[in-house]
């Protein structure tokens, strides 16, 4: 007697597994809406930190003749980057919920928030059913985009990007379209990269691009993602520093994601209102990738310097993308996710062409 197991051909998984993960992704997206996008991402950092710590311990125990297991992979991959707190699910669900609330419930905006409410990813929406439903739908959508990307957009066994990162910004753009925000928005400066209207504190008008209702007239014409982290020199400096630290953490521990986790956890202080905390998870992650790429052929010192260059490159990518896609519309589109996706696409293509010896973690 043969048992028939239904498969999802494109994703290469059984229907039962698909439904298990889909339902959990719906809950994960709703969880991100309930506690807020940024708090959800901070949870990602803590869980990845836990998973990577366990992995390091397992390697040490294994080297000493101890037991082996899959616990670390379960914590990092299945929970931290998976359907529970994966940024493409919980963070993305929170971002979409905030975009929805920015249109539907402008009266919920907390006092002292200077940007459009649709960008307030610190805000927790609690138990409001329609907002949780938006988070759930976008969490599931983020999971599907990621799974399809890793299943389909592959050359010679190498994924062409980090599709968790791709999904994070793709769902944010979809939310803009669905909830009636401009996809990019109108620049008020000399070019789309010009932040000088922010520096001059120029206000925007409600009719300007249609992204703010009349009661929100007078908001800043240009809203940089991080008012304390947008000048080219500062971004380059923190990129070099964060890249080197991410690279060293990899060299010392063999963990690509531990620096990323530390950076994500540091955002707890930003969420609590500590001024000028830099956002660096895209920097430490790509810095670690630089070390992964160069360490086998060059040794640790050159690999560490390469990590700094990779980190600065990713930091600058984040700044370019925030100026293009964040600053001029009314919702959050994540610059670190865009930076990671672009950087890892470059790494993947160069590895496929044989210019780089490997594609990092792809």
C-alpha positions in Angstrom: 0.0 0.0 0.0 1.5 3.4 -1.1 0.9 6.6 0.7 0.4 9.6 -1.6 2.1 12.8 -0.4 1.0 16.0 -2.0 3.8 18.4 -3.0 4.1 22.1 -3.8 6.2 21.8 -7.0 7.8 25.2 -7.1 8.7 25.3 -3.4 9.7 21.6 -3.1 7.7 21.0 0.1 4.8 18.9 1.1 1.4 20.5 1.4 1.2 19.8 5.1 4.5 21.5 5.7 3.4 24.4 3.5 0.3 24.9 5.5 2.2 24.6 8.8 4.6 27.4 7.8 2.0 29.5 6.1 -0.3 29.6 9.2 2.7 30.3 11.4 3.8 33.1 9.1 0.3 34.6 9.4 0.7 34.6 13.2 4.3 35.9 12.9 3.2 38.9 10.8 0.3 39.7 13.2 2.8 39.4 16.1 5.0 42.0 14.4 2.0 44.3 14.1 1.0 43.8 17.7 4.4 44.6 19.2 5.7 47.0 16.5 8.0 46.4 13.6 11.2 47.6 15.3 10.6 45.7 18.6 9.9 42.6 16.4 13.2 43.0 14.7 15.0 43.4 18.0 13.6 40.0 18.9 15.2 38.7 15.7 18.5 39.9 17.0 18.1 38.2 20.4 17.1 34.9 18.9 19.8 34.9 16.3 22.3 35.8 19.0 21.0 32.8 21.0 21.2 30.5 18.0 24.6 31.5 17.0 25.9 31.2 20.6 24.5 27.7 20.7 26.2 26.9 17.3 29.6 28.1 18.6 29.2 26.0 21.7 28.1 23.0 19.7 31.2 23.3 17.5 33.4 23.5 20.6 31.7 20.5 22.2 31.9 18.6 18.9 35.6 19.3 18.6 36.1 17.9 22.0 34.3 14.7 21.1 30.9 15.7 22.4 27.4 15.4 21.0 26.2 16.9 17.8 22.7 18.3 17.1 20.4 20.6 15.2 19.4 22.8 18.0 21.4 25.9 16.8 20.0 25.6 13.3 16.5 25.4 14.7 16.9 28.6 16.8 18.7 30.7 14.1 17.0 29.5 11.0 13.6 28.2 12.0 12.8 30.9 14.7 15.2 33.9 14.4 15.2 34.0 10.6 12.1 31.8 10.2 8.3 32.2 10.4 8.3 33.3 14.1 10.5 36.5 14.1 12.1 36.5 10.6 12.4 40.1 9.4 10.5 39.2 6.2 7.6 38.1 8.4 7.4 39.9 11.8 9.1 43.1 10.8 7.5 43.2 7.4 4.1 42.6 9.0 4.7 45.5 11.4 5.8 47.8 8.6 2.7 47.1 6.6 0.5 47.5 9.7 2.1 50.9 10.3 1.5 52.0 6.7 -2.2 50.9 7.1 -2.6 52.7 10.4 -1.1 55.8 9.0 -4.0 56.1 6.6 -6.8 54.5 8.7 -6.0 55.7 12.2 -4.0 59.0 12.1 -5.5 59.9 15.5 -3.4 57.1 17.0 -0.2 59.0 16.3 1.8 59.5 19.5 2.7 63.0 20.5 6.2 64.1 19.5 6.4 62.0 16.3 7.8 64.3 13.6 7.3 62.2 10.5 4.3 60.7 8.9 2.7 58.2 11.2 3.1 55.5 8.5 6.8 55.6 9.2 6.5 55.0 13.0 7.9 51.5 13.2 8.5 51.9 16.9 4.7 51.9 17.6 3.0 48.8 19.0 -0.6 48.3 17.9 -1.7 45.8 20.6 -4.8 43.8 19.8 -6.7 45.9 17.2 -8.1 43.1 14.9 -7.9 44.8 11.5 -4.3 46.0 12.1 -3.3 42.5 13.2 -5.0 41.1 10.0 -2.9 43.5 7.8 0.3 42.3 9.6 -0.8 38.7 9.2 -1.4 39.0 5.4 1.9 40.8 4.8 3.8 38.3 7.0 2.5 35.5 4.9 3.3 37.4 1.7 6.8 38.0 3.0 7.3 34.3 3.6 6.0 33.4 0.2 8.3 35.9 -1.6 11.3 34.6 0.3 10.5 30.9 -0.3 9.9 31.4 -4.0 13.1 33.5 -4.4 15.3 30.8 -2.8 13.5 28.1 -4.8 13.6 29.8 -8.2 16.2 32.6 -8.5 19.2 30.3 -8.3 22.2 29.7 -10.6 24.4 26.7 -10.1 23.2 26.2 -6.5 23.8 29.8 -5.6 20.8 32.1 -4.7 21.1 35.4 -6.6 20.4 37.5 -3.5 19.4 37.4 0.2 15.7 36.9 -0.4 14.8 37.6 3.2 16.1 41.1 2.6 14.4 41.3 -0.8 11.1 40.3 0.7 11.4 43.0 3.5 11.5 45.9 1.1 9.3 44.3 -1.6 6.4 43.9 0.9 7.0 47.5 2.0 6.6 48.8 -1.6 3.5 46.6 -2.0 2.0 48.1 1.2 2.6 51.6 -0.3 0.7 50.6 -3.4 -2.1 48.9 -1.6 -2.7 51.7 1.0 -2.4 54.6 -1.4 1.1 56.1 -0.8 3.4 57.2 -3.6 5.9 54.4 -4.4 8.8 56.8 -4.3 7.4 60.2 -3.6 8.4 63.7 -4.9 11.8 65.1 -4.1 11.8 68.7 -2.8 15.5 69.2 -3.3 17.7 69.6 -6.4 17.7 65.8 -6.9 16.2 62.7 -5.2 19.4 62.3 -3.2 19.3 65.9 -1.9 18.7 66.1 1.9 19.0 69.9 2.2 15.3 70.5 2.5 15.5 68.5 5.8 18.4 70.7 6.9 16.4 73.8 6.1 13.4 72.3 7.9 11.2 73.0 4.8 7.6 71.8 5.3 5.6 69.8 2.8 2.0 70.5 1.6 -0.8 68.0 1.7 -1.3 68.1 -2.0 2.4 67.5 -2.6 2.4 63.9 -3.9 -0.7 63.1 -2.0 1.0 61.1 0.7 -0.2 63.1 3.7 -3.8 64.1 4.7 -4.6 67.8 5.2 -4.2 67.5 9.0 -0.6 66.5 8.4 0.3 69.7 6.5 3.6 71.3 7.6 5.6 68.1 8.1 9.1 68.1 6.9 9.4 68.1 3.1 12.2 65.5 3.2 12.4 62.9 6.0 15.8 61.1 6.2 15.6 57.6 7.6 18.0 58.5 10.5 18.5 62.2 11.2 21.7 61.3 13.0 23.1 59.0 10.3 22.7 60.4 6.8 25.8 62.4 6.1 28.2 60.7 3.7 31.3 61.0 5.9 29.5 59.7 9.0 27.9 56.8 7.1 31.3 55.8 5.6 33.0 56.0 9.0 30.4 53.8 10.8 30.5 51.5 7.8 34.2 50.9 8.1 34.0 50.4 11.9 31.0 48.1 11.8 32.4 46.2 8.9 35.7 45.5 10.7 33.9 44.4 13.8 31.5 42.1 11.9 34.6 40.7 10.1 36.5 40.1 13.3 33.5 38.4 14.9 33.4 36.0 12.0 37.2 35.4 12.0 37.1 34.7 15.8 33.9 32.6 16.0 33.1 31.4 12.4 29.7 32.9 12.8 28.5 35.1 9.9 25.4 36.2 11.7 26.6 37.0 15.3 27.7 40.5 14.4 24.3 41.1 12.7 22.6 39.8 15.9 24.5 42.2 18.1 23.7 45.1 15.8 20.0 44.2 15.9 20.0 43.9 19.6 21.6 47.3 19.9 18.5 48.8 18.4 16.7 48.2 21.7 18.4 51.4 22.9 17.2 53.3 19.8 13.7 52.0 20.4 13.9 53.2 24.1 14.8 56.7 22.9 18.6 56.8 23.3 19.7 59.4 20.8 22.1 58.8 17.9 22.3 55.0 18.2 23.6 54.0 14.8 21.8 51.2 12.8 24.5 48.8 11.7 23.1 45.3 11.0 23.5 45.7 7.3 27.0 46.8 7.9 28.2 44.1 10.3 26.5 41.4 8.1 28.2 42.5 4.9 31.4 43.1 6.7 31.3 39.4 7.9 30.7 38.4 4.3 33.8 40.3 3.2 35.8 38.2 5.8 34.2 35.0 4.5 35.1 35.8 1.0 38.7 36.9 1.6 39.9 34.9 4.6 40.7 31.6 2.8 43.0 33.2 0.3 44.5 36.2 2.2 44.7 35.5 5.9 43.0 37.4 8.7 44.6 40.9 8.4 43.6 41.4 4.7 40.3 39.7 5.4 39.6 42.2 8.2 40.5 45.2 6.0 38.2 43.7 3.3 35.4 43.4 5.9 35.8 47.2 6.5 35.5 48.0 2.8 32.4 45.7 2.5 30.8 47.3 5.5 31.4 50.8 4.2 30.0 49.7 0.8 26.8 48.4 2.5 26.5 51.5 4.7 26.6 53.7 1.6 24.1 51.5 -0.2 21.8 52.0 2.7 22.2 55.7 2.5 21.6 55.9 -1.2 18.5 53.8 -1.0 17.0 55.7 1.9 17.5 58.9 -0.1 15.8 57.4 -3.1 13.0 55.3 -1.5 12.4 56.3 2.1 12.8 60.1 2.5 10.0 61.3 0.1 7.0 59.1 0.8 4.9 58.4 3.9 5.9 54.8 4.9 8.9 52.9 6.0 10.9 51.1 3.2 13.9 49.5 4.9 17.3 50.9 3.7 19.3 48.1 5.5 17.2 45.4 3.7 17.8 47.1 0.3 21.6 47.4 1.1 21.9 43.8 2.0 19.9 42.6 -1.0 22.0 44.7 -3.4 25.3 43.8 -1.8 24.6 40.1 -1.8 23.4 40.2 -5.4 26.8 41.7 -6.3 28.6 39.0 -4.2 26.5 36.2 -5.8 27.1 37.4 -9.4 30.9 37.8 -8.8 31.1 34.4 -7.2 29.1 32.8 -10.1 31.5 34.4 -12.6 34.5 33.1 -10.6 35.7 36.5 -9.6 35.1 35.8 -5.9 35.9 32.4 -4.4 32.5 32.0 -2.7 29.2 33.8 -2.3 29.3 34.2 1.5 26.2 32.7 3.2 24.2 32.3 0.0 
